[in-house]
Amino acid sequence: MGKVLAKHFSKAFRSSLKAFLSQIDRFTDKLNQVDFLYLPIEQSMKSQGYWQWGVTVNEHVVRAAVTRIAAQFYGNAFGFTNFYKQEFGKRFIYIDVIIDKLAYYEKHREQYPTFKSFVPILLTAFEGINKDTIYRLQEKVEEFRKPEVAKIPKPYDFARDSTTYFILGTHEANEDVQASLKAFVIKYRNMISSNSVIITDEEALKMPLANSDLVIFGTQEGNIFLKKYIDRMPVKILKDRVLTDKVLMGNDYQVVTSWVSPFNAKKAMVIYTAQKTENINNFDFSPVKDQYHYWVAKNTITIDKGDYSKYFQMWMFSF
C-alpha cells in the first residue's frame, strides 16, 4: 500500500516533471558537458532499459522526486528503506544531489513559482561530481546491496542444536516484564531447540558468533545486542508504528523476522521482538509466525506478513 500511495502522490509532481521532461532537448548542450557521468553507471542503466544519458537524467529526477515525496508523507525511515535505498542500490547514484536541489526548490518557491523555471538550477546538481565522489557513491551501492547471498533464511532456518544461541535481552523496562520474558524464552527454547544455549545480550556482544545461528529475544531498547544490529533489517520498529512495505500505525505489535547473521552470511539471525516487552510472548500459538521473512501481529493475530526478493541485486520487500 505504501508504494502504491507514494506513486499516487507523485502524480501531483509529475505535472511539474513534465515541464522538465518535455524540454530536456533544450538543455542537451548542458547535459552533454557532464555526460561522462553516464559511464560509471552505464551497465546498470542499460540492464534497466536506459541507454542514453538524457533518459538516465530523467529517471534520476523522477526517482528522486518520488523518494522525497515518500519521506514527506510517510516519514524518513519509510522513505529511506522503501525508496531511497532501493533506487540507490539500483545504481541511481546521483539522486542525492537532485534531492538536495529539490529541497532547495521547496524552500524557494517564491523565487521559482513553477518547476519549469527551476530546471536550469536543477541541472547544476551534476556540477562538481568528480572521480572521488563517484568512487564513494559506488561503494555506497555495494554496501546497500548486501548481503550477497542467494536467499535470506526464514525464521525457521536455524540449526536445532548446541551451535545455535538464544540471545536474551536483559535491559527491559522493569523486573516483572524481564522475568516474564526470560521464562518465555526458556519455555520456547525447550519446546523447539532444547540443545541450544541461552546467553544474555551482554554475553553475546563479547563472544565469537561466526559459526552460530542466532535467535534473539527482546525489544530494541531491552536487548543491546539487538539494538546494535537491527538496523540491518528491512522491517523498522518505531514506538508508534511498524514499517514494512506498509505503514502499520499502532504500539502493540509483535514482530518475527529474519536476516543473515552480521558475522556470517551463511548463518541466520532470527528476531522475536515487539514494541513492548510484554508482547514478546505466545509466539508458539501462531502456526505462520516463522513461515515468512517477516510477520507482524497483535496478540498473535497476523496483521502483515511477507518475504524479501532480490531485484536488480537489491534485497527488497516482495511485490
MARTI-420052 format. One record per residue: residue number from 1; residue in three letters; x, y, z of N, C-alpha, C in turn. Coordinates in steps of 0.001 Angstrom, whole numbers, plus 500000, padded with zeros to 6 digits. Layout:
N
[node NUM "ALA" [X Y Z] [X Y Z] [X Y Z]];
...
This chain:
319
[node 1 "MET" [500806 498800 500000] [500000 500000 500000] [500849 501263 500000]];
[node 2 "GLY" [501932 501258 500763] [502782 502436 500843] [503341 502849 499503]];
[node 3 "LYS" [503837 501838 498738] [504427 502145 497444] [503368 502667 496476]];
[node 4 "VAL" [502176 502069 496524] [501114 502499 495625] [500708 503933 495927]];
[node 5 "LEU" [500557 504254 497220] [500157 505609 497589] [501212 506625 497220]];
[node 6 "ALA" [502485 506257 497416] [503549 507202 497075] [503545 507497 495581]];
[node 7 "LYS" [503283 506456 494776] [503208 506675 493338] [502016 507575 493007]];
[node 8 "HIS" [500921 507396 493759] [499750 508231 493542] [500086 509693 493840]];
[node 9 "PHE" [500736 509925 494985] [501093 511295 495332] [502086 511879 494345]];
[node 10 "SER" [502916 511037 493766] [503898 511546 492821] [503244 512108 491574]];
[node 11 "LYS" [501980 511740 491314] [501296 512274 490148] [501181 513791 490225]];
[node 12 "ALA" [501019 514291 491451] [500950 515738 491606] [502246 516385 491171]];
[node 13 "PHE" [503329 515672 491389] [504626 516205 491000] [504887 515987 489511]];
[node 14 "ARG" [504238 514951 488949] [504513 514630 487556] [504114 515760 486610]];
[node 15 "SER" [503049 516511 486970] [502670 517623 486112] [503802 518636 486020]];
[node 16 "SER" [504522 518805 487134] [505695 519679 487118] [506856 519007 486404]];
[node 17 "LEU" [507004 517689 486621] [508099 516988 485972] [507955 516993 484455]];
[node 18 "LYS" [506716 516981 483988] [506507 517011 482539] [507139 518252 481930]];
[node 19 "ALA" [507111 519341 482707] [507736 520568 482220] [509228 520364 482016]];
[node 20 "PHE" [509811 519554 482884] [511228 519242 482754] [511461 518261 481611]];
[node 21 "LEU" [510683 517179 481603] [510908 516137 480613] [510621 516623 479190]];
[node 22 "SER" [509627 517483 479042] [509252 517938 477706] [510260 518898 477098]];
[node 23 "GLN" [511068 519522 477945] [512017 520489 477409] [513470 520055 477580]];
[node 24 "ILE" [513661 518764 477812] [515003 518265 478054] [515933 518565 476868]];
[node 25 "ASP" [515359 518547 475656] [516187 518809 474478] [516786 520213 474502]];
[node 26 "ARG" [516131 521128 475182] [516656 522489 475274] [517983 522536 476034]];
[node 27 "PHE" [518223 521512 476847] [519406 521519 477706] [520419 520458 477283]];
[node 28 "THR" [520315 520031 476029] [521223 518992 475542] [522674 519394 475702]];
[node 29 "ASP" [523009 520611 475334] [524401 521063 475446] [524868 521019 476896]];
[node 30 "LYS" [524017 521456 477802] [524383 521470 479221] [524571 520048 479749]];
[node 31 "LEU" [523683 519152 479339] [523800 517768 479782] [525008 517080 479166]];
[node 32 "ASN" [525314 517424 477932] [526476 516822 477270] [527785 517168 477973]];
[node 33 "GLN" [527787 518277 478680] [529002 518681 479400] [529322 517733 480556]];
[node 34 "VAL" [528299 517008 481003] [528515 516076 482122] [528134 514648 481732]];
[node 35 "ASP" [528110 514357 480419] [527705 513016 480005] [528713 511940 480386]];
[node 36 "PHE" [529911 512353 480823] [530888 511377 481326] [530367 510677 482580]];
[node 37 "LEU" [529347 511268 483231] [528778 510669 484429] [527977 509409 484118]];
[node 38 "TYR" [527657 509217 482856] [526903 508026 482470] [527773 506773 482503]];
[node 39 "LEU" [529039 506911 482148] [529933 505756 482022] [530013 504909 483298]];
[node 40 "PRO" [530150 505499 484490] [530266 504664 485696] [529013 503852 486018]];
[node 41 "ILE" [527868 504253 485462] [526626 503541 485767] [526002 502930 484512]];
[node 42 "GLU" [526740 502952 483412] [526199 502548 482117] [525633 501123 482128]];
[node 43 "GLN" [526402 500185 482626] [525959 498793 482605] [524664 498603 483378]];
[node 44 "SER" [524595 499197 484576] [523384 499065 485387] [522197 499748 484727]];
[node 45 "MET" [522428 500919 484126] [521337 501636 483482] [520815 500865 482265]];
[node 46 "LYS" [521702 500330 481464] [521274 499579 480283] [520496 498327 480673]];
[node 47 "SER" [520889 497696 481772] [520171 496496 482211] [518743 496817 482627]];
[node 48 "GLN" [518480 498104 482899] [517135 498536 483279] [516421 499266 482145]];
[node 49 "GLY" [517081 499321 480980] [516438 499891 479803] [516753 501346 479516]];
[node 50 "TYR" [517768 501907 480177] [518094 503326 479996] [519441 503444 479289]];
[node 51 "TRP" [519374 503612 477990] [520550 503505 477133] [521191 504854 476812]];
[node 52 "GLN" [520618 505923 477276] [521158 507243 476961] [521263 508081 478229]];
[node 53 "TRP" [522204 508990 478219] [522423 509853 479378] [521211 510735 479657]];
[node 54 "GLY" [520608 511305 478619] [519445 512161 478828] [518298 511427 479494]];
[node 55 "VAL" [518020 510208 479043] [516964 509398 479646] [517325 509050 481092]];
[node 56 "THR" [518581 508776 481328] [519043 508447 482675] [518855 509629 483618]];
[node 57 "VAL" [519102 510839 483115] [518862 512036 483921] [517378 512130 484269]];
[node 58 "ASN" [516515 511899 483268] [515069 511916 483525] [514706 510971 484655]];
[node 59 "GLU" [515231 509746 484581] [514896 508728 485577] [515417 509114 486962]];
[node 60 "HIS" [516579 509713 487009] [517094 510187 488294] [516164 511223 488909]];
[node 61 "VAL" [515688 512146 488102] [514825 513206 488613] [513511 512627 489123]];
[node 62 "VAL" [512890 511737 488344] [511622 511132 488758] [511795 510353 490061]];
[node 63 "ARG" [512840 509543 490141] [513045 508703 491327] [513420 509538 492544]];
[node 64 "ALA" [514167 510592 492351] [514483 511484 493462] [513220 512161 493978]];
[node 65 "ALA" [512342 512572 493061] [511099 513229 493454] [510200 512284 494244]];
[node 66 "VAL" [510039 511054 493747] [509196 510076 494442] [509782 509750 495814]];
[node 67 "THR" [511099 509621 495897] [511755 509336 497170] [511486 510434 498182]];
[node 68 "ARG" [511588 511667 497729] [511368 512799 498638] [509904 512873 499079]];
[node 69 "ILE" [508994 512633 498160] [507573 512652 498497] [507247 511549 499501]];
[node 70 "ALA" [507806 510365 499292] [507570 509258 500219] [508022 509619 501625]];
[node 71 "ALA" [509181 510244 501740] [509680 510645 503059] [508777 511691 503701]];
[node 72 "GLN" [508274 512602 502893] [507417 513659 503427] [506074 513109 503905]];
[node 73 "PHE" [505503 512156 503188] [504194 511631 503539] [504254 510542 504601]];
[node 74 "TYR" [505301 509718 504568] [505340 508540 505432] [506496 508538 506431]];
[node 75 "GLY" [507336 509550 506386] [508455 509621 507315] [509767 509195 506680]];
[node 76 "ASN" [510858 509678 507260] [512177 509418 506686] [512549 507940 506677]];
[node 77 "ALA" [512186 507214 507731] [512562 505793 507813] [511906 504995 506692]];
[node 78 "PHE" [510634 505257 506432] [509928 504554 505365] [510486 504962 504007]];
[node 79 "GLY" [510686 506255 503822] [511226 506732 502550] [512605 506182 502265]];
[node 80 "PHE" [513437 506070 503296] [514791 505561 503115] [514784 504092 502713]];
[node 81 "THR" [514054 503261 503466] [514082 501815 503232] [513397 501422 501927]];
[node 82 "ASN" [512231 501990 501669] [511413 501536 500556] [511671 502265 499247]];
[node 83 "PHE" [512334 503404 499306] [512544 504162 498080] [514012 504536 497877]];
[node 84 "TYR" [514555 505343 498775] [515919 505832 498571] [516926 504694 498440]];
[node 85 "LYS" [516932 503797 499399] [517920 502717 499401] [517755 501831 498174]];
[node 86 "GLN" [516518 501562 497790] [516279 500698 496643] [516754 501341 495342]];
[node 87 "GLU" [516461 502616 495152] [516859 503281 493916] [518379 503476 493870]];
[node 88 "PHE" [518951 503829 494987] [520404 503999 495022] [521088 502665 494750]];
[node 89 "GLY" [520552 501605 495335] [521132 500281 495132] [521042 499802 493700]];
[node 90 "LYS" [520090 500328 492939] [519991 500009 491511] [520915 500909 490695]];
[node 91 "ARG" [521741 501640 491389] [522816 502479 490863] [522329 503814 490287]];
[node 92 "PHE" [521250 504316 490812] [520879 505705 490535] [521627 506577 491556]];
[node 93 "ILE" [522920 506681 491341] [523805 507224 492367] [523780 508743 492456]];
[node 94 "TYR" [523115 509396 491512] [523111 510861 491529] [521833 511430 492143]];
[node 95 "ILE" [521006 510571 492745] [519766 511107 493307] [520025 511979 494532]];
[node 96 "ASP" [521152 511778 495226] [521459 512619 496385] [521488 514096 496009]];
[node 97 "VAL" [522244 514419 494957] [522396 515829 494597] [521084 516393 494055]];
[node 98 "ILE" [520278 515545 493432] [518985 516015 492926] [518021 516253 494086]];
[node 99 "ILE" [518013 515342 495058] [517164 515530 496239] [517528 516827 496945]];
[node 100 "ASP" [518814 517128 497039] [519243 518388 497653] [518682 519590 496888]];
[node 101 "LYS" [518699 519509 495572] [518164 520605 494760] [516651 520722 494919]];
[node 102 "LEU" [515962 519588 495003] [514518 519623 495200] [514162 520251 496548]];
[node 103 "ALA" [514953 519951 497565] [514731 520558 498877] [514915 522075 498797]];
[node 104 "TYR" [515917 522495 498038] [516145 523933 497838] [514947 524559 497121]];
[node 105 "TYR" [514442 523870 496109] [513288 524366 495357] [512072 524554 496263]];
[node 106 "GLU" [511843 523597 497144] [510693 523667 498046] [510770 524870 498975]];
[node 107 "LYS" [511970 525253 499346] [512155 526378 500272] [512188 527729 499559]];
[node 108 "HIS" [512237 527723 498237] [512363 528977 497486] [511306 529068 496387]];
[node 109 "ARG" [510077 528670 496716] [509019 528697 495722] [508678 530107 495257]];
[node 110 "GLU" [508872 531096 496143] [508587 532473 495724] [509537 532923 494624]];
[node 111 "GLN" [510735 532363 494636] [511728 532687 493613] [511511 531873 492342]];
[node 112 "TYR" [510985 530648 492521] [510744 529756 491384] [509281 529300 491434]];
[node 113 "PRO" [508352 530088 490905] [506914 529781 491021] [506503 528507 490303]];
[node 114 "THR" [507261 528090 489287] [506970 526847 488579] [508218 525982 488553]];
[node 115 "PHE" [507986 524686 488426] [509126 523774 488338] [509932 524045 487072]];
[node 116 "LYS" [509227 524436 486027] [509898 524744 484769] [510934 525839 484953]];
[node 117 "SER" [510619 526831 485765] [511567 527926 485992] [512775 527482 486796]];
[node 118 "PHE" [512653 526335 487479] [513739 525847 488322] [514671 524885 487590]];
[node 119 "VAL" [514249 524399 486433] [515019 523372 485732] [516483 523751 485526]];
[node 120 "PRO" [516814 524971 485074] [518247 525299 484903] [519053 525162 486188]];
[node 121 "ILE" [518421 525471 487328] [519105 525318 488619] [519235 523847 488967]];
[node 122 "LEU" [518194 523094 488685] [518218 521659 488980] [519380 520971 488274]];
[node 123 "LEU" [519626 521353 487034] [520666 520691 486257] [522075 521019 486735]];
[node 124 "THR" [522210 522037 487563] [523535 522328 488129] [523917 521297 489188]];
[node 125 "ALA" [522959 520419 489542] [523233 519391 490552] [524412 518516 490166]];
[node 126 "PHE" [524615 518348 488851] [525665 517431 488400] [527054 518072 488400]];
[node 127 "GLU" [527092 519385 488580] [528382 520064 488596] [529131 519712 489876]];
[node 128 "GLY" [530399 519525 489764] [531214 519249 490942] [531346 517779 491286]];
[node 129 "ILE" [530634 516908 490553] [530797 515468 490781] [532073 515004 490078]];
[node 130 "ASN" [533001 514473 490834] [534286 514066 490279] [534538 512582 490531]];
[node 131 "LYS" [535719 512121 490161] [536045 510699 490298] [535988 510240 491741]];
[node 132 "ASP" [536463 511072 492661] [536428 510692 494074] [534988 510552 494564]];
[node 133 "THR" [534137 511482 494136] [532725 511409 494516] [532095 510140 493978]];
[node 134 "ILE" [532357 509834 492721] [531784 508646 492100] [532261 507381 492792]];
[node 135 "TYR" [533521 507324 493138] [534056 506155 493838] [533326 505952 495161]];
[node 136 "ARG" [533101 507038 495897] [532383 506949 497174] [530939 506487 496958]];
[node 137 "LEU" [530302 507006 495932] [528921 506631 495643] [528814 505161 495227]];
[node 138 "GLN" [529799 504693 494461] [529788 503287 494046] [529986 502356 495242]];
[node 139 "GLU" [530805 502765 496176] [530977 501968 497390] [529670 501883 498179]];
[node 140 "LYS" [528932 502979 498170] [527640 503017 498859] [526656 502042 498220]];
[node 141 "VAL" [526691 501936 496904] [525846 500970 496200] [526140 499561 496690]];
[node 142 "GLU" [527417 499219 496748] [527799 497862 497156] [527376 497582 498596]];
[node 143 "GLU" [527440 498592 499436] [527013 498424 500828] [525503 498181 500896]];
[node 144 "PHE" [524749 498917 500112] [523292 498756 500101] [522878 497403 499544]];
[node 145 "ARG" [523702 496813 498682] [523339 495547 498052] [523605 494329 498937]];
[node 146 "LYS" [524243 494528 500043] [524497 493407 500940] [523197 492952 501585]];
[node 147 "PRO" [523100 491670 501934] [524106 490626 501806] [524121 490010 500409]];
[node 148 "GLU" [525292 489590 499992] [525431 488952 498684] [525206 487445 498848]];
[node 149 "VAL" [523954 487087 498951] [523564 485690 499138] [522444 485359 498157]];
[node 150 "ALA" [522244 484055 497941] [521208 483618 497012] [519822 483673 497638]];
[node 151 "LYS" [519759 483529 498967] [518473 483610 499635] [518653 484089 501065]];
[node 152 "ILE" [517595 484658 501605] [517558 485079 503000] [516896 483954 503800]];
[node 153 "PRO" [517472 483552 504923] [516857 482465 505707] [515502 482885 506268]];
[node 154 "LYS" [514599 481934 506373] [513323 482152 507060] [513557 481999 508569]];
[node 155 "PRO" [512629 482453 509390] [512824 482330 510848] [512959 480898 511355]];
[node 156 "TYR" [512534 479916 510561] [512713 478519 510989] [514049 477940 510536]];
[node 157 "ASP" [514823 478716 509750] [516073 478202 509172] [517264 478364 510117]];
[node 158 "PHE" [517206 477702 511242] [518377 477693 512131] [518578 476284 512674]];
[node 159 "ALA" [519812 475990 513025] [520156 474644 513488] [519562 474388 514872]];
[node 160 "ARG" [518871 473275 515008] [518303 472897 516314] [519332 472095 517098]];
[node 161 "ASP" [520441 472751 517428] [521489 472056 518177] [522276 473053 519004]];
[node 162 "SER" [523358 472591 519579] [524116 473417 520527] [524923 474521 519851]];
[node 163 "THR" [524979 474530 518515] [525699 475621 517834] [524861 476892 517769]];
[node 164 "THR" [523564 476781 517998] [522669 477943 517950] [522541 478573 519328]];
[node 165 "TYR" [522604 479908 519361] [522448 480631 520619] [521122 481394 520627]];
[node 166 "PHE" [520415 481264 521739] [519253 482101 522004] [519750 483284 522836]];
[node 167 "ILE" [519556 484487 522339] [520118 485674 522983] [519000 486452 523679]];
[node 168 "LEU" [519061 486487 524979] [518030 487099 525813] [518393 488534 526180]];
[node 169 "GLY" [517493 489465 525912] [517693 490838 526351] [517580 490942 527857]];
[node 170 "THR" [518451 491723 528478] [518466 491832 529943] [518293 493268 530427]];
[node 171 "HIS" [517821 494126 529540] [517687 495544 529904] [516262 496046 529640]];
[node 172 "GLU" [515297 495175 529863] [513912 495574 529639] [513441 496537 530731]];
[node 173 "ALA" [512225 497059 530561] [511773 498227 531328] [511708 497998 532835]];
[node 174 "ASN" [511284 496802 533268] [511207 496553 534707] [511414 495074 535002]];
[node 175 "GLU" [511557 494761 536271] [511905 493394 536659] [510819 492386 536307]];
[node 176 "ASP" [509565 492794 536404] [508475 491860 536143] [508448 491415 534680]];
[node 177 "VAL" [508516 492389 533759] [508480 492015 532340] [509770 491304 531949]];
[node 178 "GLN" [510870 491661 532624] [512131 490980 532354] [512042 489510 532751]];
[node 179 "ALA" [511460 489258 533917] [511315 487882 534394] [510370 487088 533496]];
[node 180 "SER" [509295 487736 533049] [508347 487049 532160] [508989 486710 530824]];
[node 181 "LEU" [509791 487635 530309] [510489 487394 529049] [511443 486208 529187]];
[node 182 "LYS" [512204 486183 530259] [513153 485088 530476] [512422 483754 530565]];
[node 183 "ALA" [511308 483725 531270] [510535 482480 531412] [510027 482011 530053]];
[node 184 "PHE" [509573 482953 529221] [509078 482575 527902] [510210 482037 527030]];
[node 185 "VAL" [511363 482689 527074] [512477 482242 526235] [512914 480838 526634]];
[node 186 "ILE" [512967 480553 527919] [513327 479213 528381] [512305 478194 527889]];
[node 187 "LYS" [511026 478518 528043] [509962 477608 527603] [510035 477381 526092]];
[node 188 "TYR" [510241 478454 525363] [510253 478365 523905] [511476 477597 523413]];
[node 189 "ARG" [512637 477862 524029] [513859 477117 523693] [513648 475626 523935]];
[node 190 "ASN" [513083 475299 525095] [512863 473888 525428] [511894 473219 524458]];
[node 191 "MET" [510997 474002 523909] [509982 473480 523012] [510525 473206 521610]];
[node 192 "ILE" [511386 474119 521089] [511765 473993 519679] [513237 473666 519446]];
[node 193 "SER" [514095 473872 520450] [515523 473612 520243] [516213 473432 521591]];
[node 194 "SER" [515919 472334 522250] [516326 472154 523643] [517841 472107 523842]];
[node 195 "ASN" [518595 471805 522801] [520052 471735 522955] [520748 473083 522755]];
[node 196 "SER" [519995 474079 522314] [520591 475404 522123] [520808 476083 523473]];
[node 197 "VAL" [521832 476922 523522] [522227 477577 524763] [521638 478988 524812]];
[node 198 "ILE" [521089 479359 525964] [520597 480718 526171] [521724 481560 526764]];
[node 199 "ILE" [522016 482675 526129] [523010 483616 526642] [522377 484996 526720]];
[node 200 "THR" [522970 485891 527476] [522439 487245 527584] [522954 488116 526438]];
[node 201 "ASP" [522314 489242 526263] [522746 490186 525235] [524167 490680 525504]];
[node 202 "GLU" [524494 490892 526757] [525841 491358 527099] [526880 490285 526803]];
[node 203 "GLU" [526545 489036 527089] [527467 487942 526773] [527664 487813 525267]];
[node 204 "ALA" [526578 487972 524521] [526653 487832 523068] [527596 488856 522440]];
[node 205 "LEU" [527619 490056 522989] [528482 491102 522439] [529966 490789 522629]];
[node 206 "LYS" [530274 489869 523516] [531674 489553 523810] [532123 488226 523213]];
[node 207 "MET" [531214 487501 522577] [531516 486150 522107] [531774 486092 520607]];
[node 208 "PRO" [532597 485138 520171] [532725 484869 518727] [531508 484074 518257]];
[node 209 "LEU" [530761 484621 517321] [529496 484009 516929] [529417 483668 515445]];
[node 210 "ALA" [530544 483668 514781] [530553 483467 513326] [530058 482090 512906]];
[node 211 "ASN" [530146 481120 513785] [529753 479755 513418] [528397 479365 513987]];
[node 212 "SER" [527618 480365 514388] [526356 480079 515057] [525178 480795 514403]];
[node 213 "ASP" [524033 480114 514377] [522775 480798 514115] [522370 481517 515396]];
[node 214 "LEU" [521665 482628 515238] [521311 483464 516381] [519804 483658 516425]];
[node 215 "VAL" [519207 483412 517589] [517778 483636 517795] [517658 484636 518937]];
[node 216 "ILE" [517147 485812 518633] [517228 486957 519541] [515850 487306 520093]];
[node 217 "PHE" [515795 487596 521392] [514540 487949 522056] [514711 489254 522822]];
[node 218 "GLY" [513737 490138 522678] [513755 491386 523434] [513345 492564 522572]];
[node 219 "THR" [513128 493691 523208] [512858 494922 522474] [514177 495544 522022]];
[node 220 "GLN" [514078 496543 521187] [515302 497199 520719] [516050 497872 521860]];
[node 221 "GLU" [515328 498413 522802] [515979 499061 523940] [516380 498060 525008]];
[node 222 "GLY" [515651 496952 525095] [515903 495987 526154] [516957 494954 525826]];
[node 223 "ASN" [517308 494831 524549] [518338 493886 524136] [519428 494669 523411]];
[node 224 "ILE" [520542 494888 524070] [521577 495758 523497] [522276 495109 522300]];
[node 225 "PHE" [522251 493792 522220] [522783 493116 521032] [521873 493399 519844]];
[node 226 "LEU" [520575 493270 520061] [519607 493567 519004] [519706 495027 518574]];
[node 227 "LYS" [519823 495909 519514] [519905 497331 519200] [521084 497638 518286]];
[node 228 "LYS" [522167 496920 518463] [523366 497154 517662] [523185 496714 516214]];
[node 229 "TYR" [522394 495673 515992] [522347 495071 514655] [520991 495162 513944]];
[node 230 "ILE" [519971 495668 514593] [518641 495624 513996] [518497 496550 512787]];
[node 231 "ASP" [519345 497552 512654] [519249 498449 511500] [519523 497729 510185]];
[node 232 "ARG" [520103 496545 510250] [520327 495757 509037] [519019 495217 508455]];
[node 233 "MET" [517994 495177 509273] [516732 494568 508856] [515903 495553 508049]];
[node 234 "PRO" [515218 495077 506993] [514305 495961 506247] [513114 496431 507086]];
[node 235 "VAL" [512594 495567 507956] [511483 495960 508815] [511991 496934 509869]];
[node 236 "LYS" [511241 498027 510063] [511611 499030 511056] [510527 499094 512129]];
[node 237 "ILE" [510957 499102 513393] [510017 499109 514514] [510200 500409 515282]];
[node 238 "LEU" [509175 501256 515235] [509179 502530 515928] [508154 502488 517061]];
[node 239 "LYS" [508150 503498 517894] [507262 503488 519052] [505793 503482 518658]];
[node 240 "ASP" [505451 504176 517590] [504047 504326 517223] [503682 503661 515904]];
[node 241 "ARG" [504601 502876 515340] [504318 502225 514063] [505372 501157 513773]];
[node 242 "VAL" [505001 500259 512888] [505944 499297 512322] [505933 499509 510814]];
[node 243 "LEU" [507120 499520 510220] [507248 499789 508799] [507711 498540 508066]];
[node 244 "THR" [506874 498049 507169] [507280 497015 506216] [507259 497725 504860]];
[node 245 "ASP" [506581 497164 503873] [506301 497963 502684] [504997 498730 502875]];
[node 246 "LYS" [504478 498637 504107] [503302 499391 504532] [503653 500181 505786]];
[node 247 "VAL" [502820 501127 506133] [502946 501844 507391] [501852 501321 508311]];
[node 248 "LEU" [502249 500593 509355] [501305 499992 510288] [501291 500815 511570]];
[node 249 "MET" [500300 501682 511706] [500230 502544 512880] [499761 501735 514088]];
[node 250 "GLY" [500344 502022 515258] [499983 501330 516479] [501199 501091 517350]];
[node 251 "ASN" [500979 500680 518596] [502093 500492 519526] [502035 499166 520279]];
[node 252 "ASP" [501290 498195 519727] [501181 496892 520390] [501512 495740 519447]];
[node 253 "TYR" [502431 495967 518536] [502747 494938 517545] [503810 493965 518045]];
[node 254 "GLN" [503645 492727 517648] [504683 491701 517786] [505322 491519 516419]];
[node 255 "VAL" [506603 491210 516387] [507304 491033 515114] [508229 489820 515207]];
[node 256 "VAL" [508154 488976 514198] [509155 487926 513993] [509754 488190 512614]];
[node 257 "THR" [511059 488227 512538] [511713 488498 511263] [513086 487835 511237]];
[node 258 "SER" [513647 487732 510056] [514932 487041 509921] [515790 487713 508866]];
[node 259 "TRP" [517078 487494 508987] [518084 488039 508076] [519308 487152 508207]];
[node 260 "VAL" [520359 487495 507532] [521603 486748 507724] [522318 487274 508963]];
[node 261 "SER" [523136 486443 509538] [523914 486854 510701] [524874 487978 510329]];
[node 262 "PRO" [525081 488949 511205] [526053 490011 510924] [527492 489511 510896]];
[node 263 "PHE" [527707 488268 511330] [529060 487718 511413] [529365 486696 510320]];
[node 264 "ASN" [528312 486169 509700] [528492 485117 508698] [527213 485035 507868]];
[node 265 "ALA" [527304 485404 506603] [526121 485444 505738] [525529 484064 505485]];
[node 266 "LYS" [526243 482998 505876] [525715 481645 505721] [524931 481194 506953]];
[node 267 "LYS" [524891 482052 507954] [524167 481744 509180] [522965 482688 509323]];
[node 268 "ALA" [521993 482263 510119] [520754 483016 510258] [520751 483879 511516]];
[node 269 "MET" [520058 485024 511414] [519728 485841 512579] [518203 485961 512614]];
[node 270 "VAL" [517593 485377 513633] [516142 485374 513791] [515791 486255 514980]];
[node 271 "ILE" [514774 487086 514816] [514430 488062 515851] [512969 487900 516264]];
[node 272 "TYR" [512759 487742 517558] [511434 487779 518164] [511364 489042 519005]];
[node 273 "THR" [510573 490006 518565] [510578 491292 519243] [509179 491887 519251]];
[node 274 "ALA" [509062 493071 519806] [507791 493778 519880] [508074 495220 520276]];
[node 275 "GLN" [507045 496040 520187] [507203 497414 520659] [507218 497477 522180]];
[node 276 "LYS" [506546 496510 522804] [506515 496430 524258] [506956 495034 524687]];
[node 277 "THR" [507739 494959 525739] [508300 493689 526183] [507226 492652 526472]];
[node 278 "GLU" [506108 493079 527087] [505067 492128 527468] [504428 491430 526272]];
[node 279 "ASN" [504637 491976 525069] [504076 491347 523877] [505022 490320 523244]];
[node 280 "ILE" [506206 490155 523818] [507118 489111 523343] [506734 487831 524071]];
[node 281 "ASN" [505674 487223 523580] [505095 486080 524278] [504126 485356 523341]];
[node 282 "ASN" [503869 484110 523649] [502842 483322 522959] [503093 483135 521464]];
[node 283 "PHE" [504318 483294 521021] [504598 483084 519606] [504291 481644 519185]];
[node 284 "ASP" [504377 480723 520138] [504112 479327 519826] [502649 479082 519462]];
[node 285 "PHE" [501778 480069 519702] [500368 479919 519364] [500101 480160 517875]];
[node 286 "SER" [501066 480722 517166] [500852 481036 515754] [501553 480022 514854]];
[node 287 "PRO" [500827 479398 513937] [501453 478443 513018] [502172 479099 511841]];
[node 288 "VAL" [502009 480409 511676] [502577 481075 510495] [503702 482049 510834]];
[node 289 "LYS" [503974 482227 512117] [504904 483287 512519] [506309 483115 511964]];
[node 290 "ASP" [506711 481910 511600] [508074 481699 511103] [508100 481213 509653]];
[node 291 "GLN" [506976 481371 508954] [506903 480886 507574] [507241 481979 506552]];
[node 292 "TYR" [507447 483170 507020] [507744 484311 506150] [508974 485037 506678]];
[node 293 "HIS" [509568 485852 505839] [510735 486617 506288] [510358 487634 507358]];
[node 294 "TYR" [509125 488111 507314] [508668 488988 508388] [507192 488718 508662]];
[node 295 "TRP" [506834 488840 509911] [505469 488600 510367] [505171 489619 511447]];
[node 296 "VAL" [504079 490361 511272] [503666 491381 512233] [502284 491008 512736]];
[node 297 "ALA" [502090 491043 514062] [500826 490570 514633] [500449 491388 515859]];
[node 298 "LYS" [499180 491222 516258] [498695 491700 517548] [498036 490515 518236]];
[node 299 "ASN" [498531 490192 519411] [498024 489029 520143] [498057 487776 519269]];
[node 300 "THR" [499129 487628 518524] [499423 486517 517597] [498464 486449 516409]];
[node 301 "ILE" [497630 487471 516226] [496759 487542 515045] [497507 488314 513959]];
[node 302 "THR" [497704 487685 512816] [498518 488263 511752] [497931 489572 511235]];
[node 303 "ILE" [498783 490604 511195] [498418 491896 510621] [499091 492075 509265]];
[node 304 "ASP" [500331 491633 509174] [501069 491736 507912] [502115 490636 507884]];
[node 305 "LYS" [502445 490186 506698] [503468 489155 506544] [504000 489239 505124]];
[node 306 "GLY" [505220 488712 504914] [505762 488727 503572] [507197 488257 503525]];
[node 307 "ASP" [507747 488288 502329] [509112 487822 502098] [509937 488912 501423]];
[node 308 "TYR" [511234 488647 501328] [512158 489521 500604] [512558 488840 499302]];
[node 309 "SER" [512705 489636 498264] [513163 489143 496972] [514316 490008 496485]];
[node 310 "LYS" [515132 489421 495628] [516258 490153 495061] [515861 490683 493692]];
[node 311 "TYR" [516002 491979 493510] [515583 492650 492291] [516669 493644 491898]];
[node 312 "PHE" [517261 493453 490733] [518412 494265 490318] [519474 494305 491418]];
[node 313 "GLN" [519755 493135 491995] [520797 492925 493002] [520489 493584 494339]];
[node 314 "MET" [519249 494027 494523] [518836 494629 495786] [517796 493753 496473]];
[node 315 "TRP" [518014 493469 497764] [517004 492785 498547] [515927 493773 498932]];
[node 316 "MET" [514682 493425 498641] [513566 494322 498959] [512320 493505 499261]];
[node 317 "PHE" [511303 494194 499759] [510038 493528 500033] [509470 492990 498721]];
[node 318 "SER" [509017 491735 498754] [508457 491129 497556] [507177 491845 497145]];
[node 319 "PHE" [506943 491892 495854] [505735 492541 495344] [504529 491658 495618]];
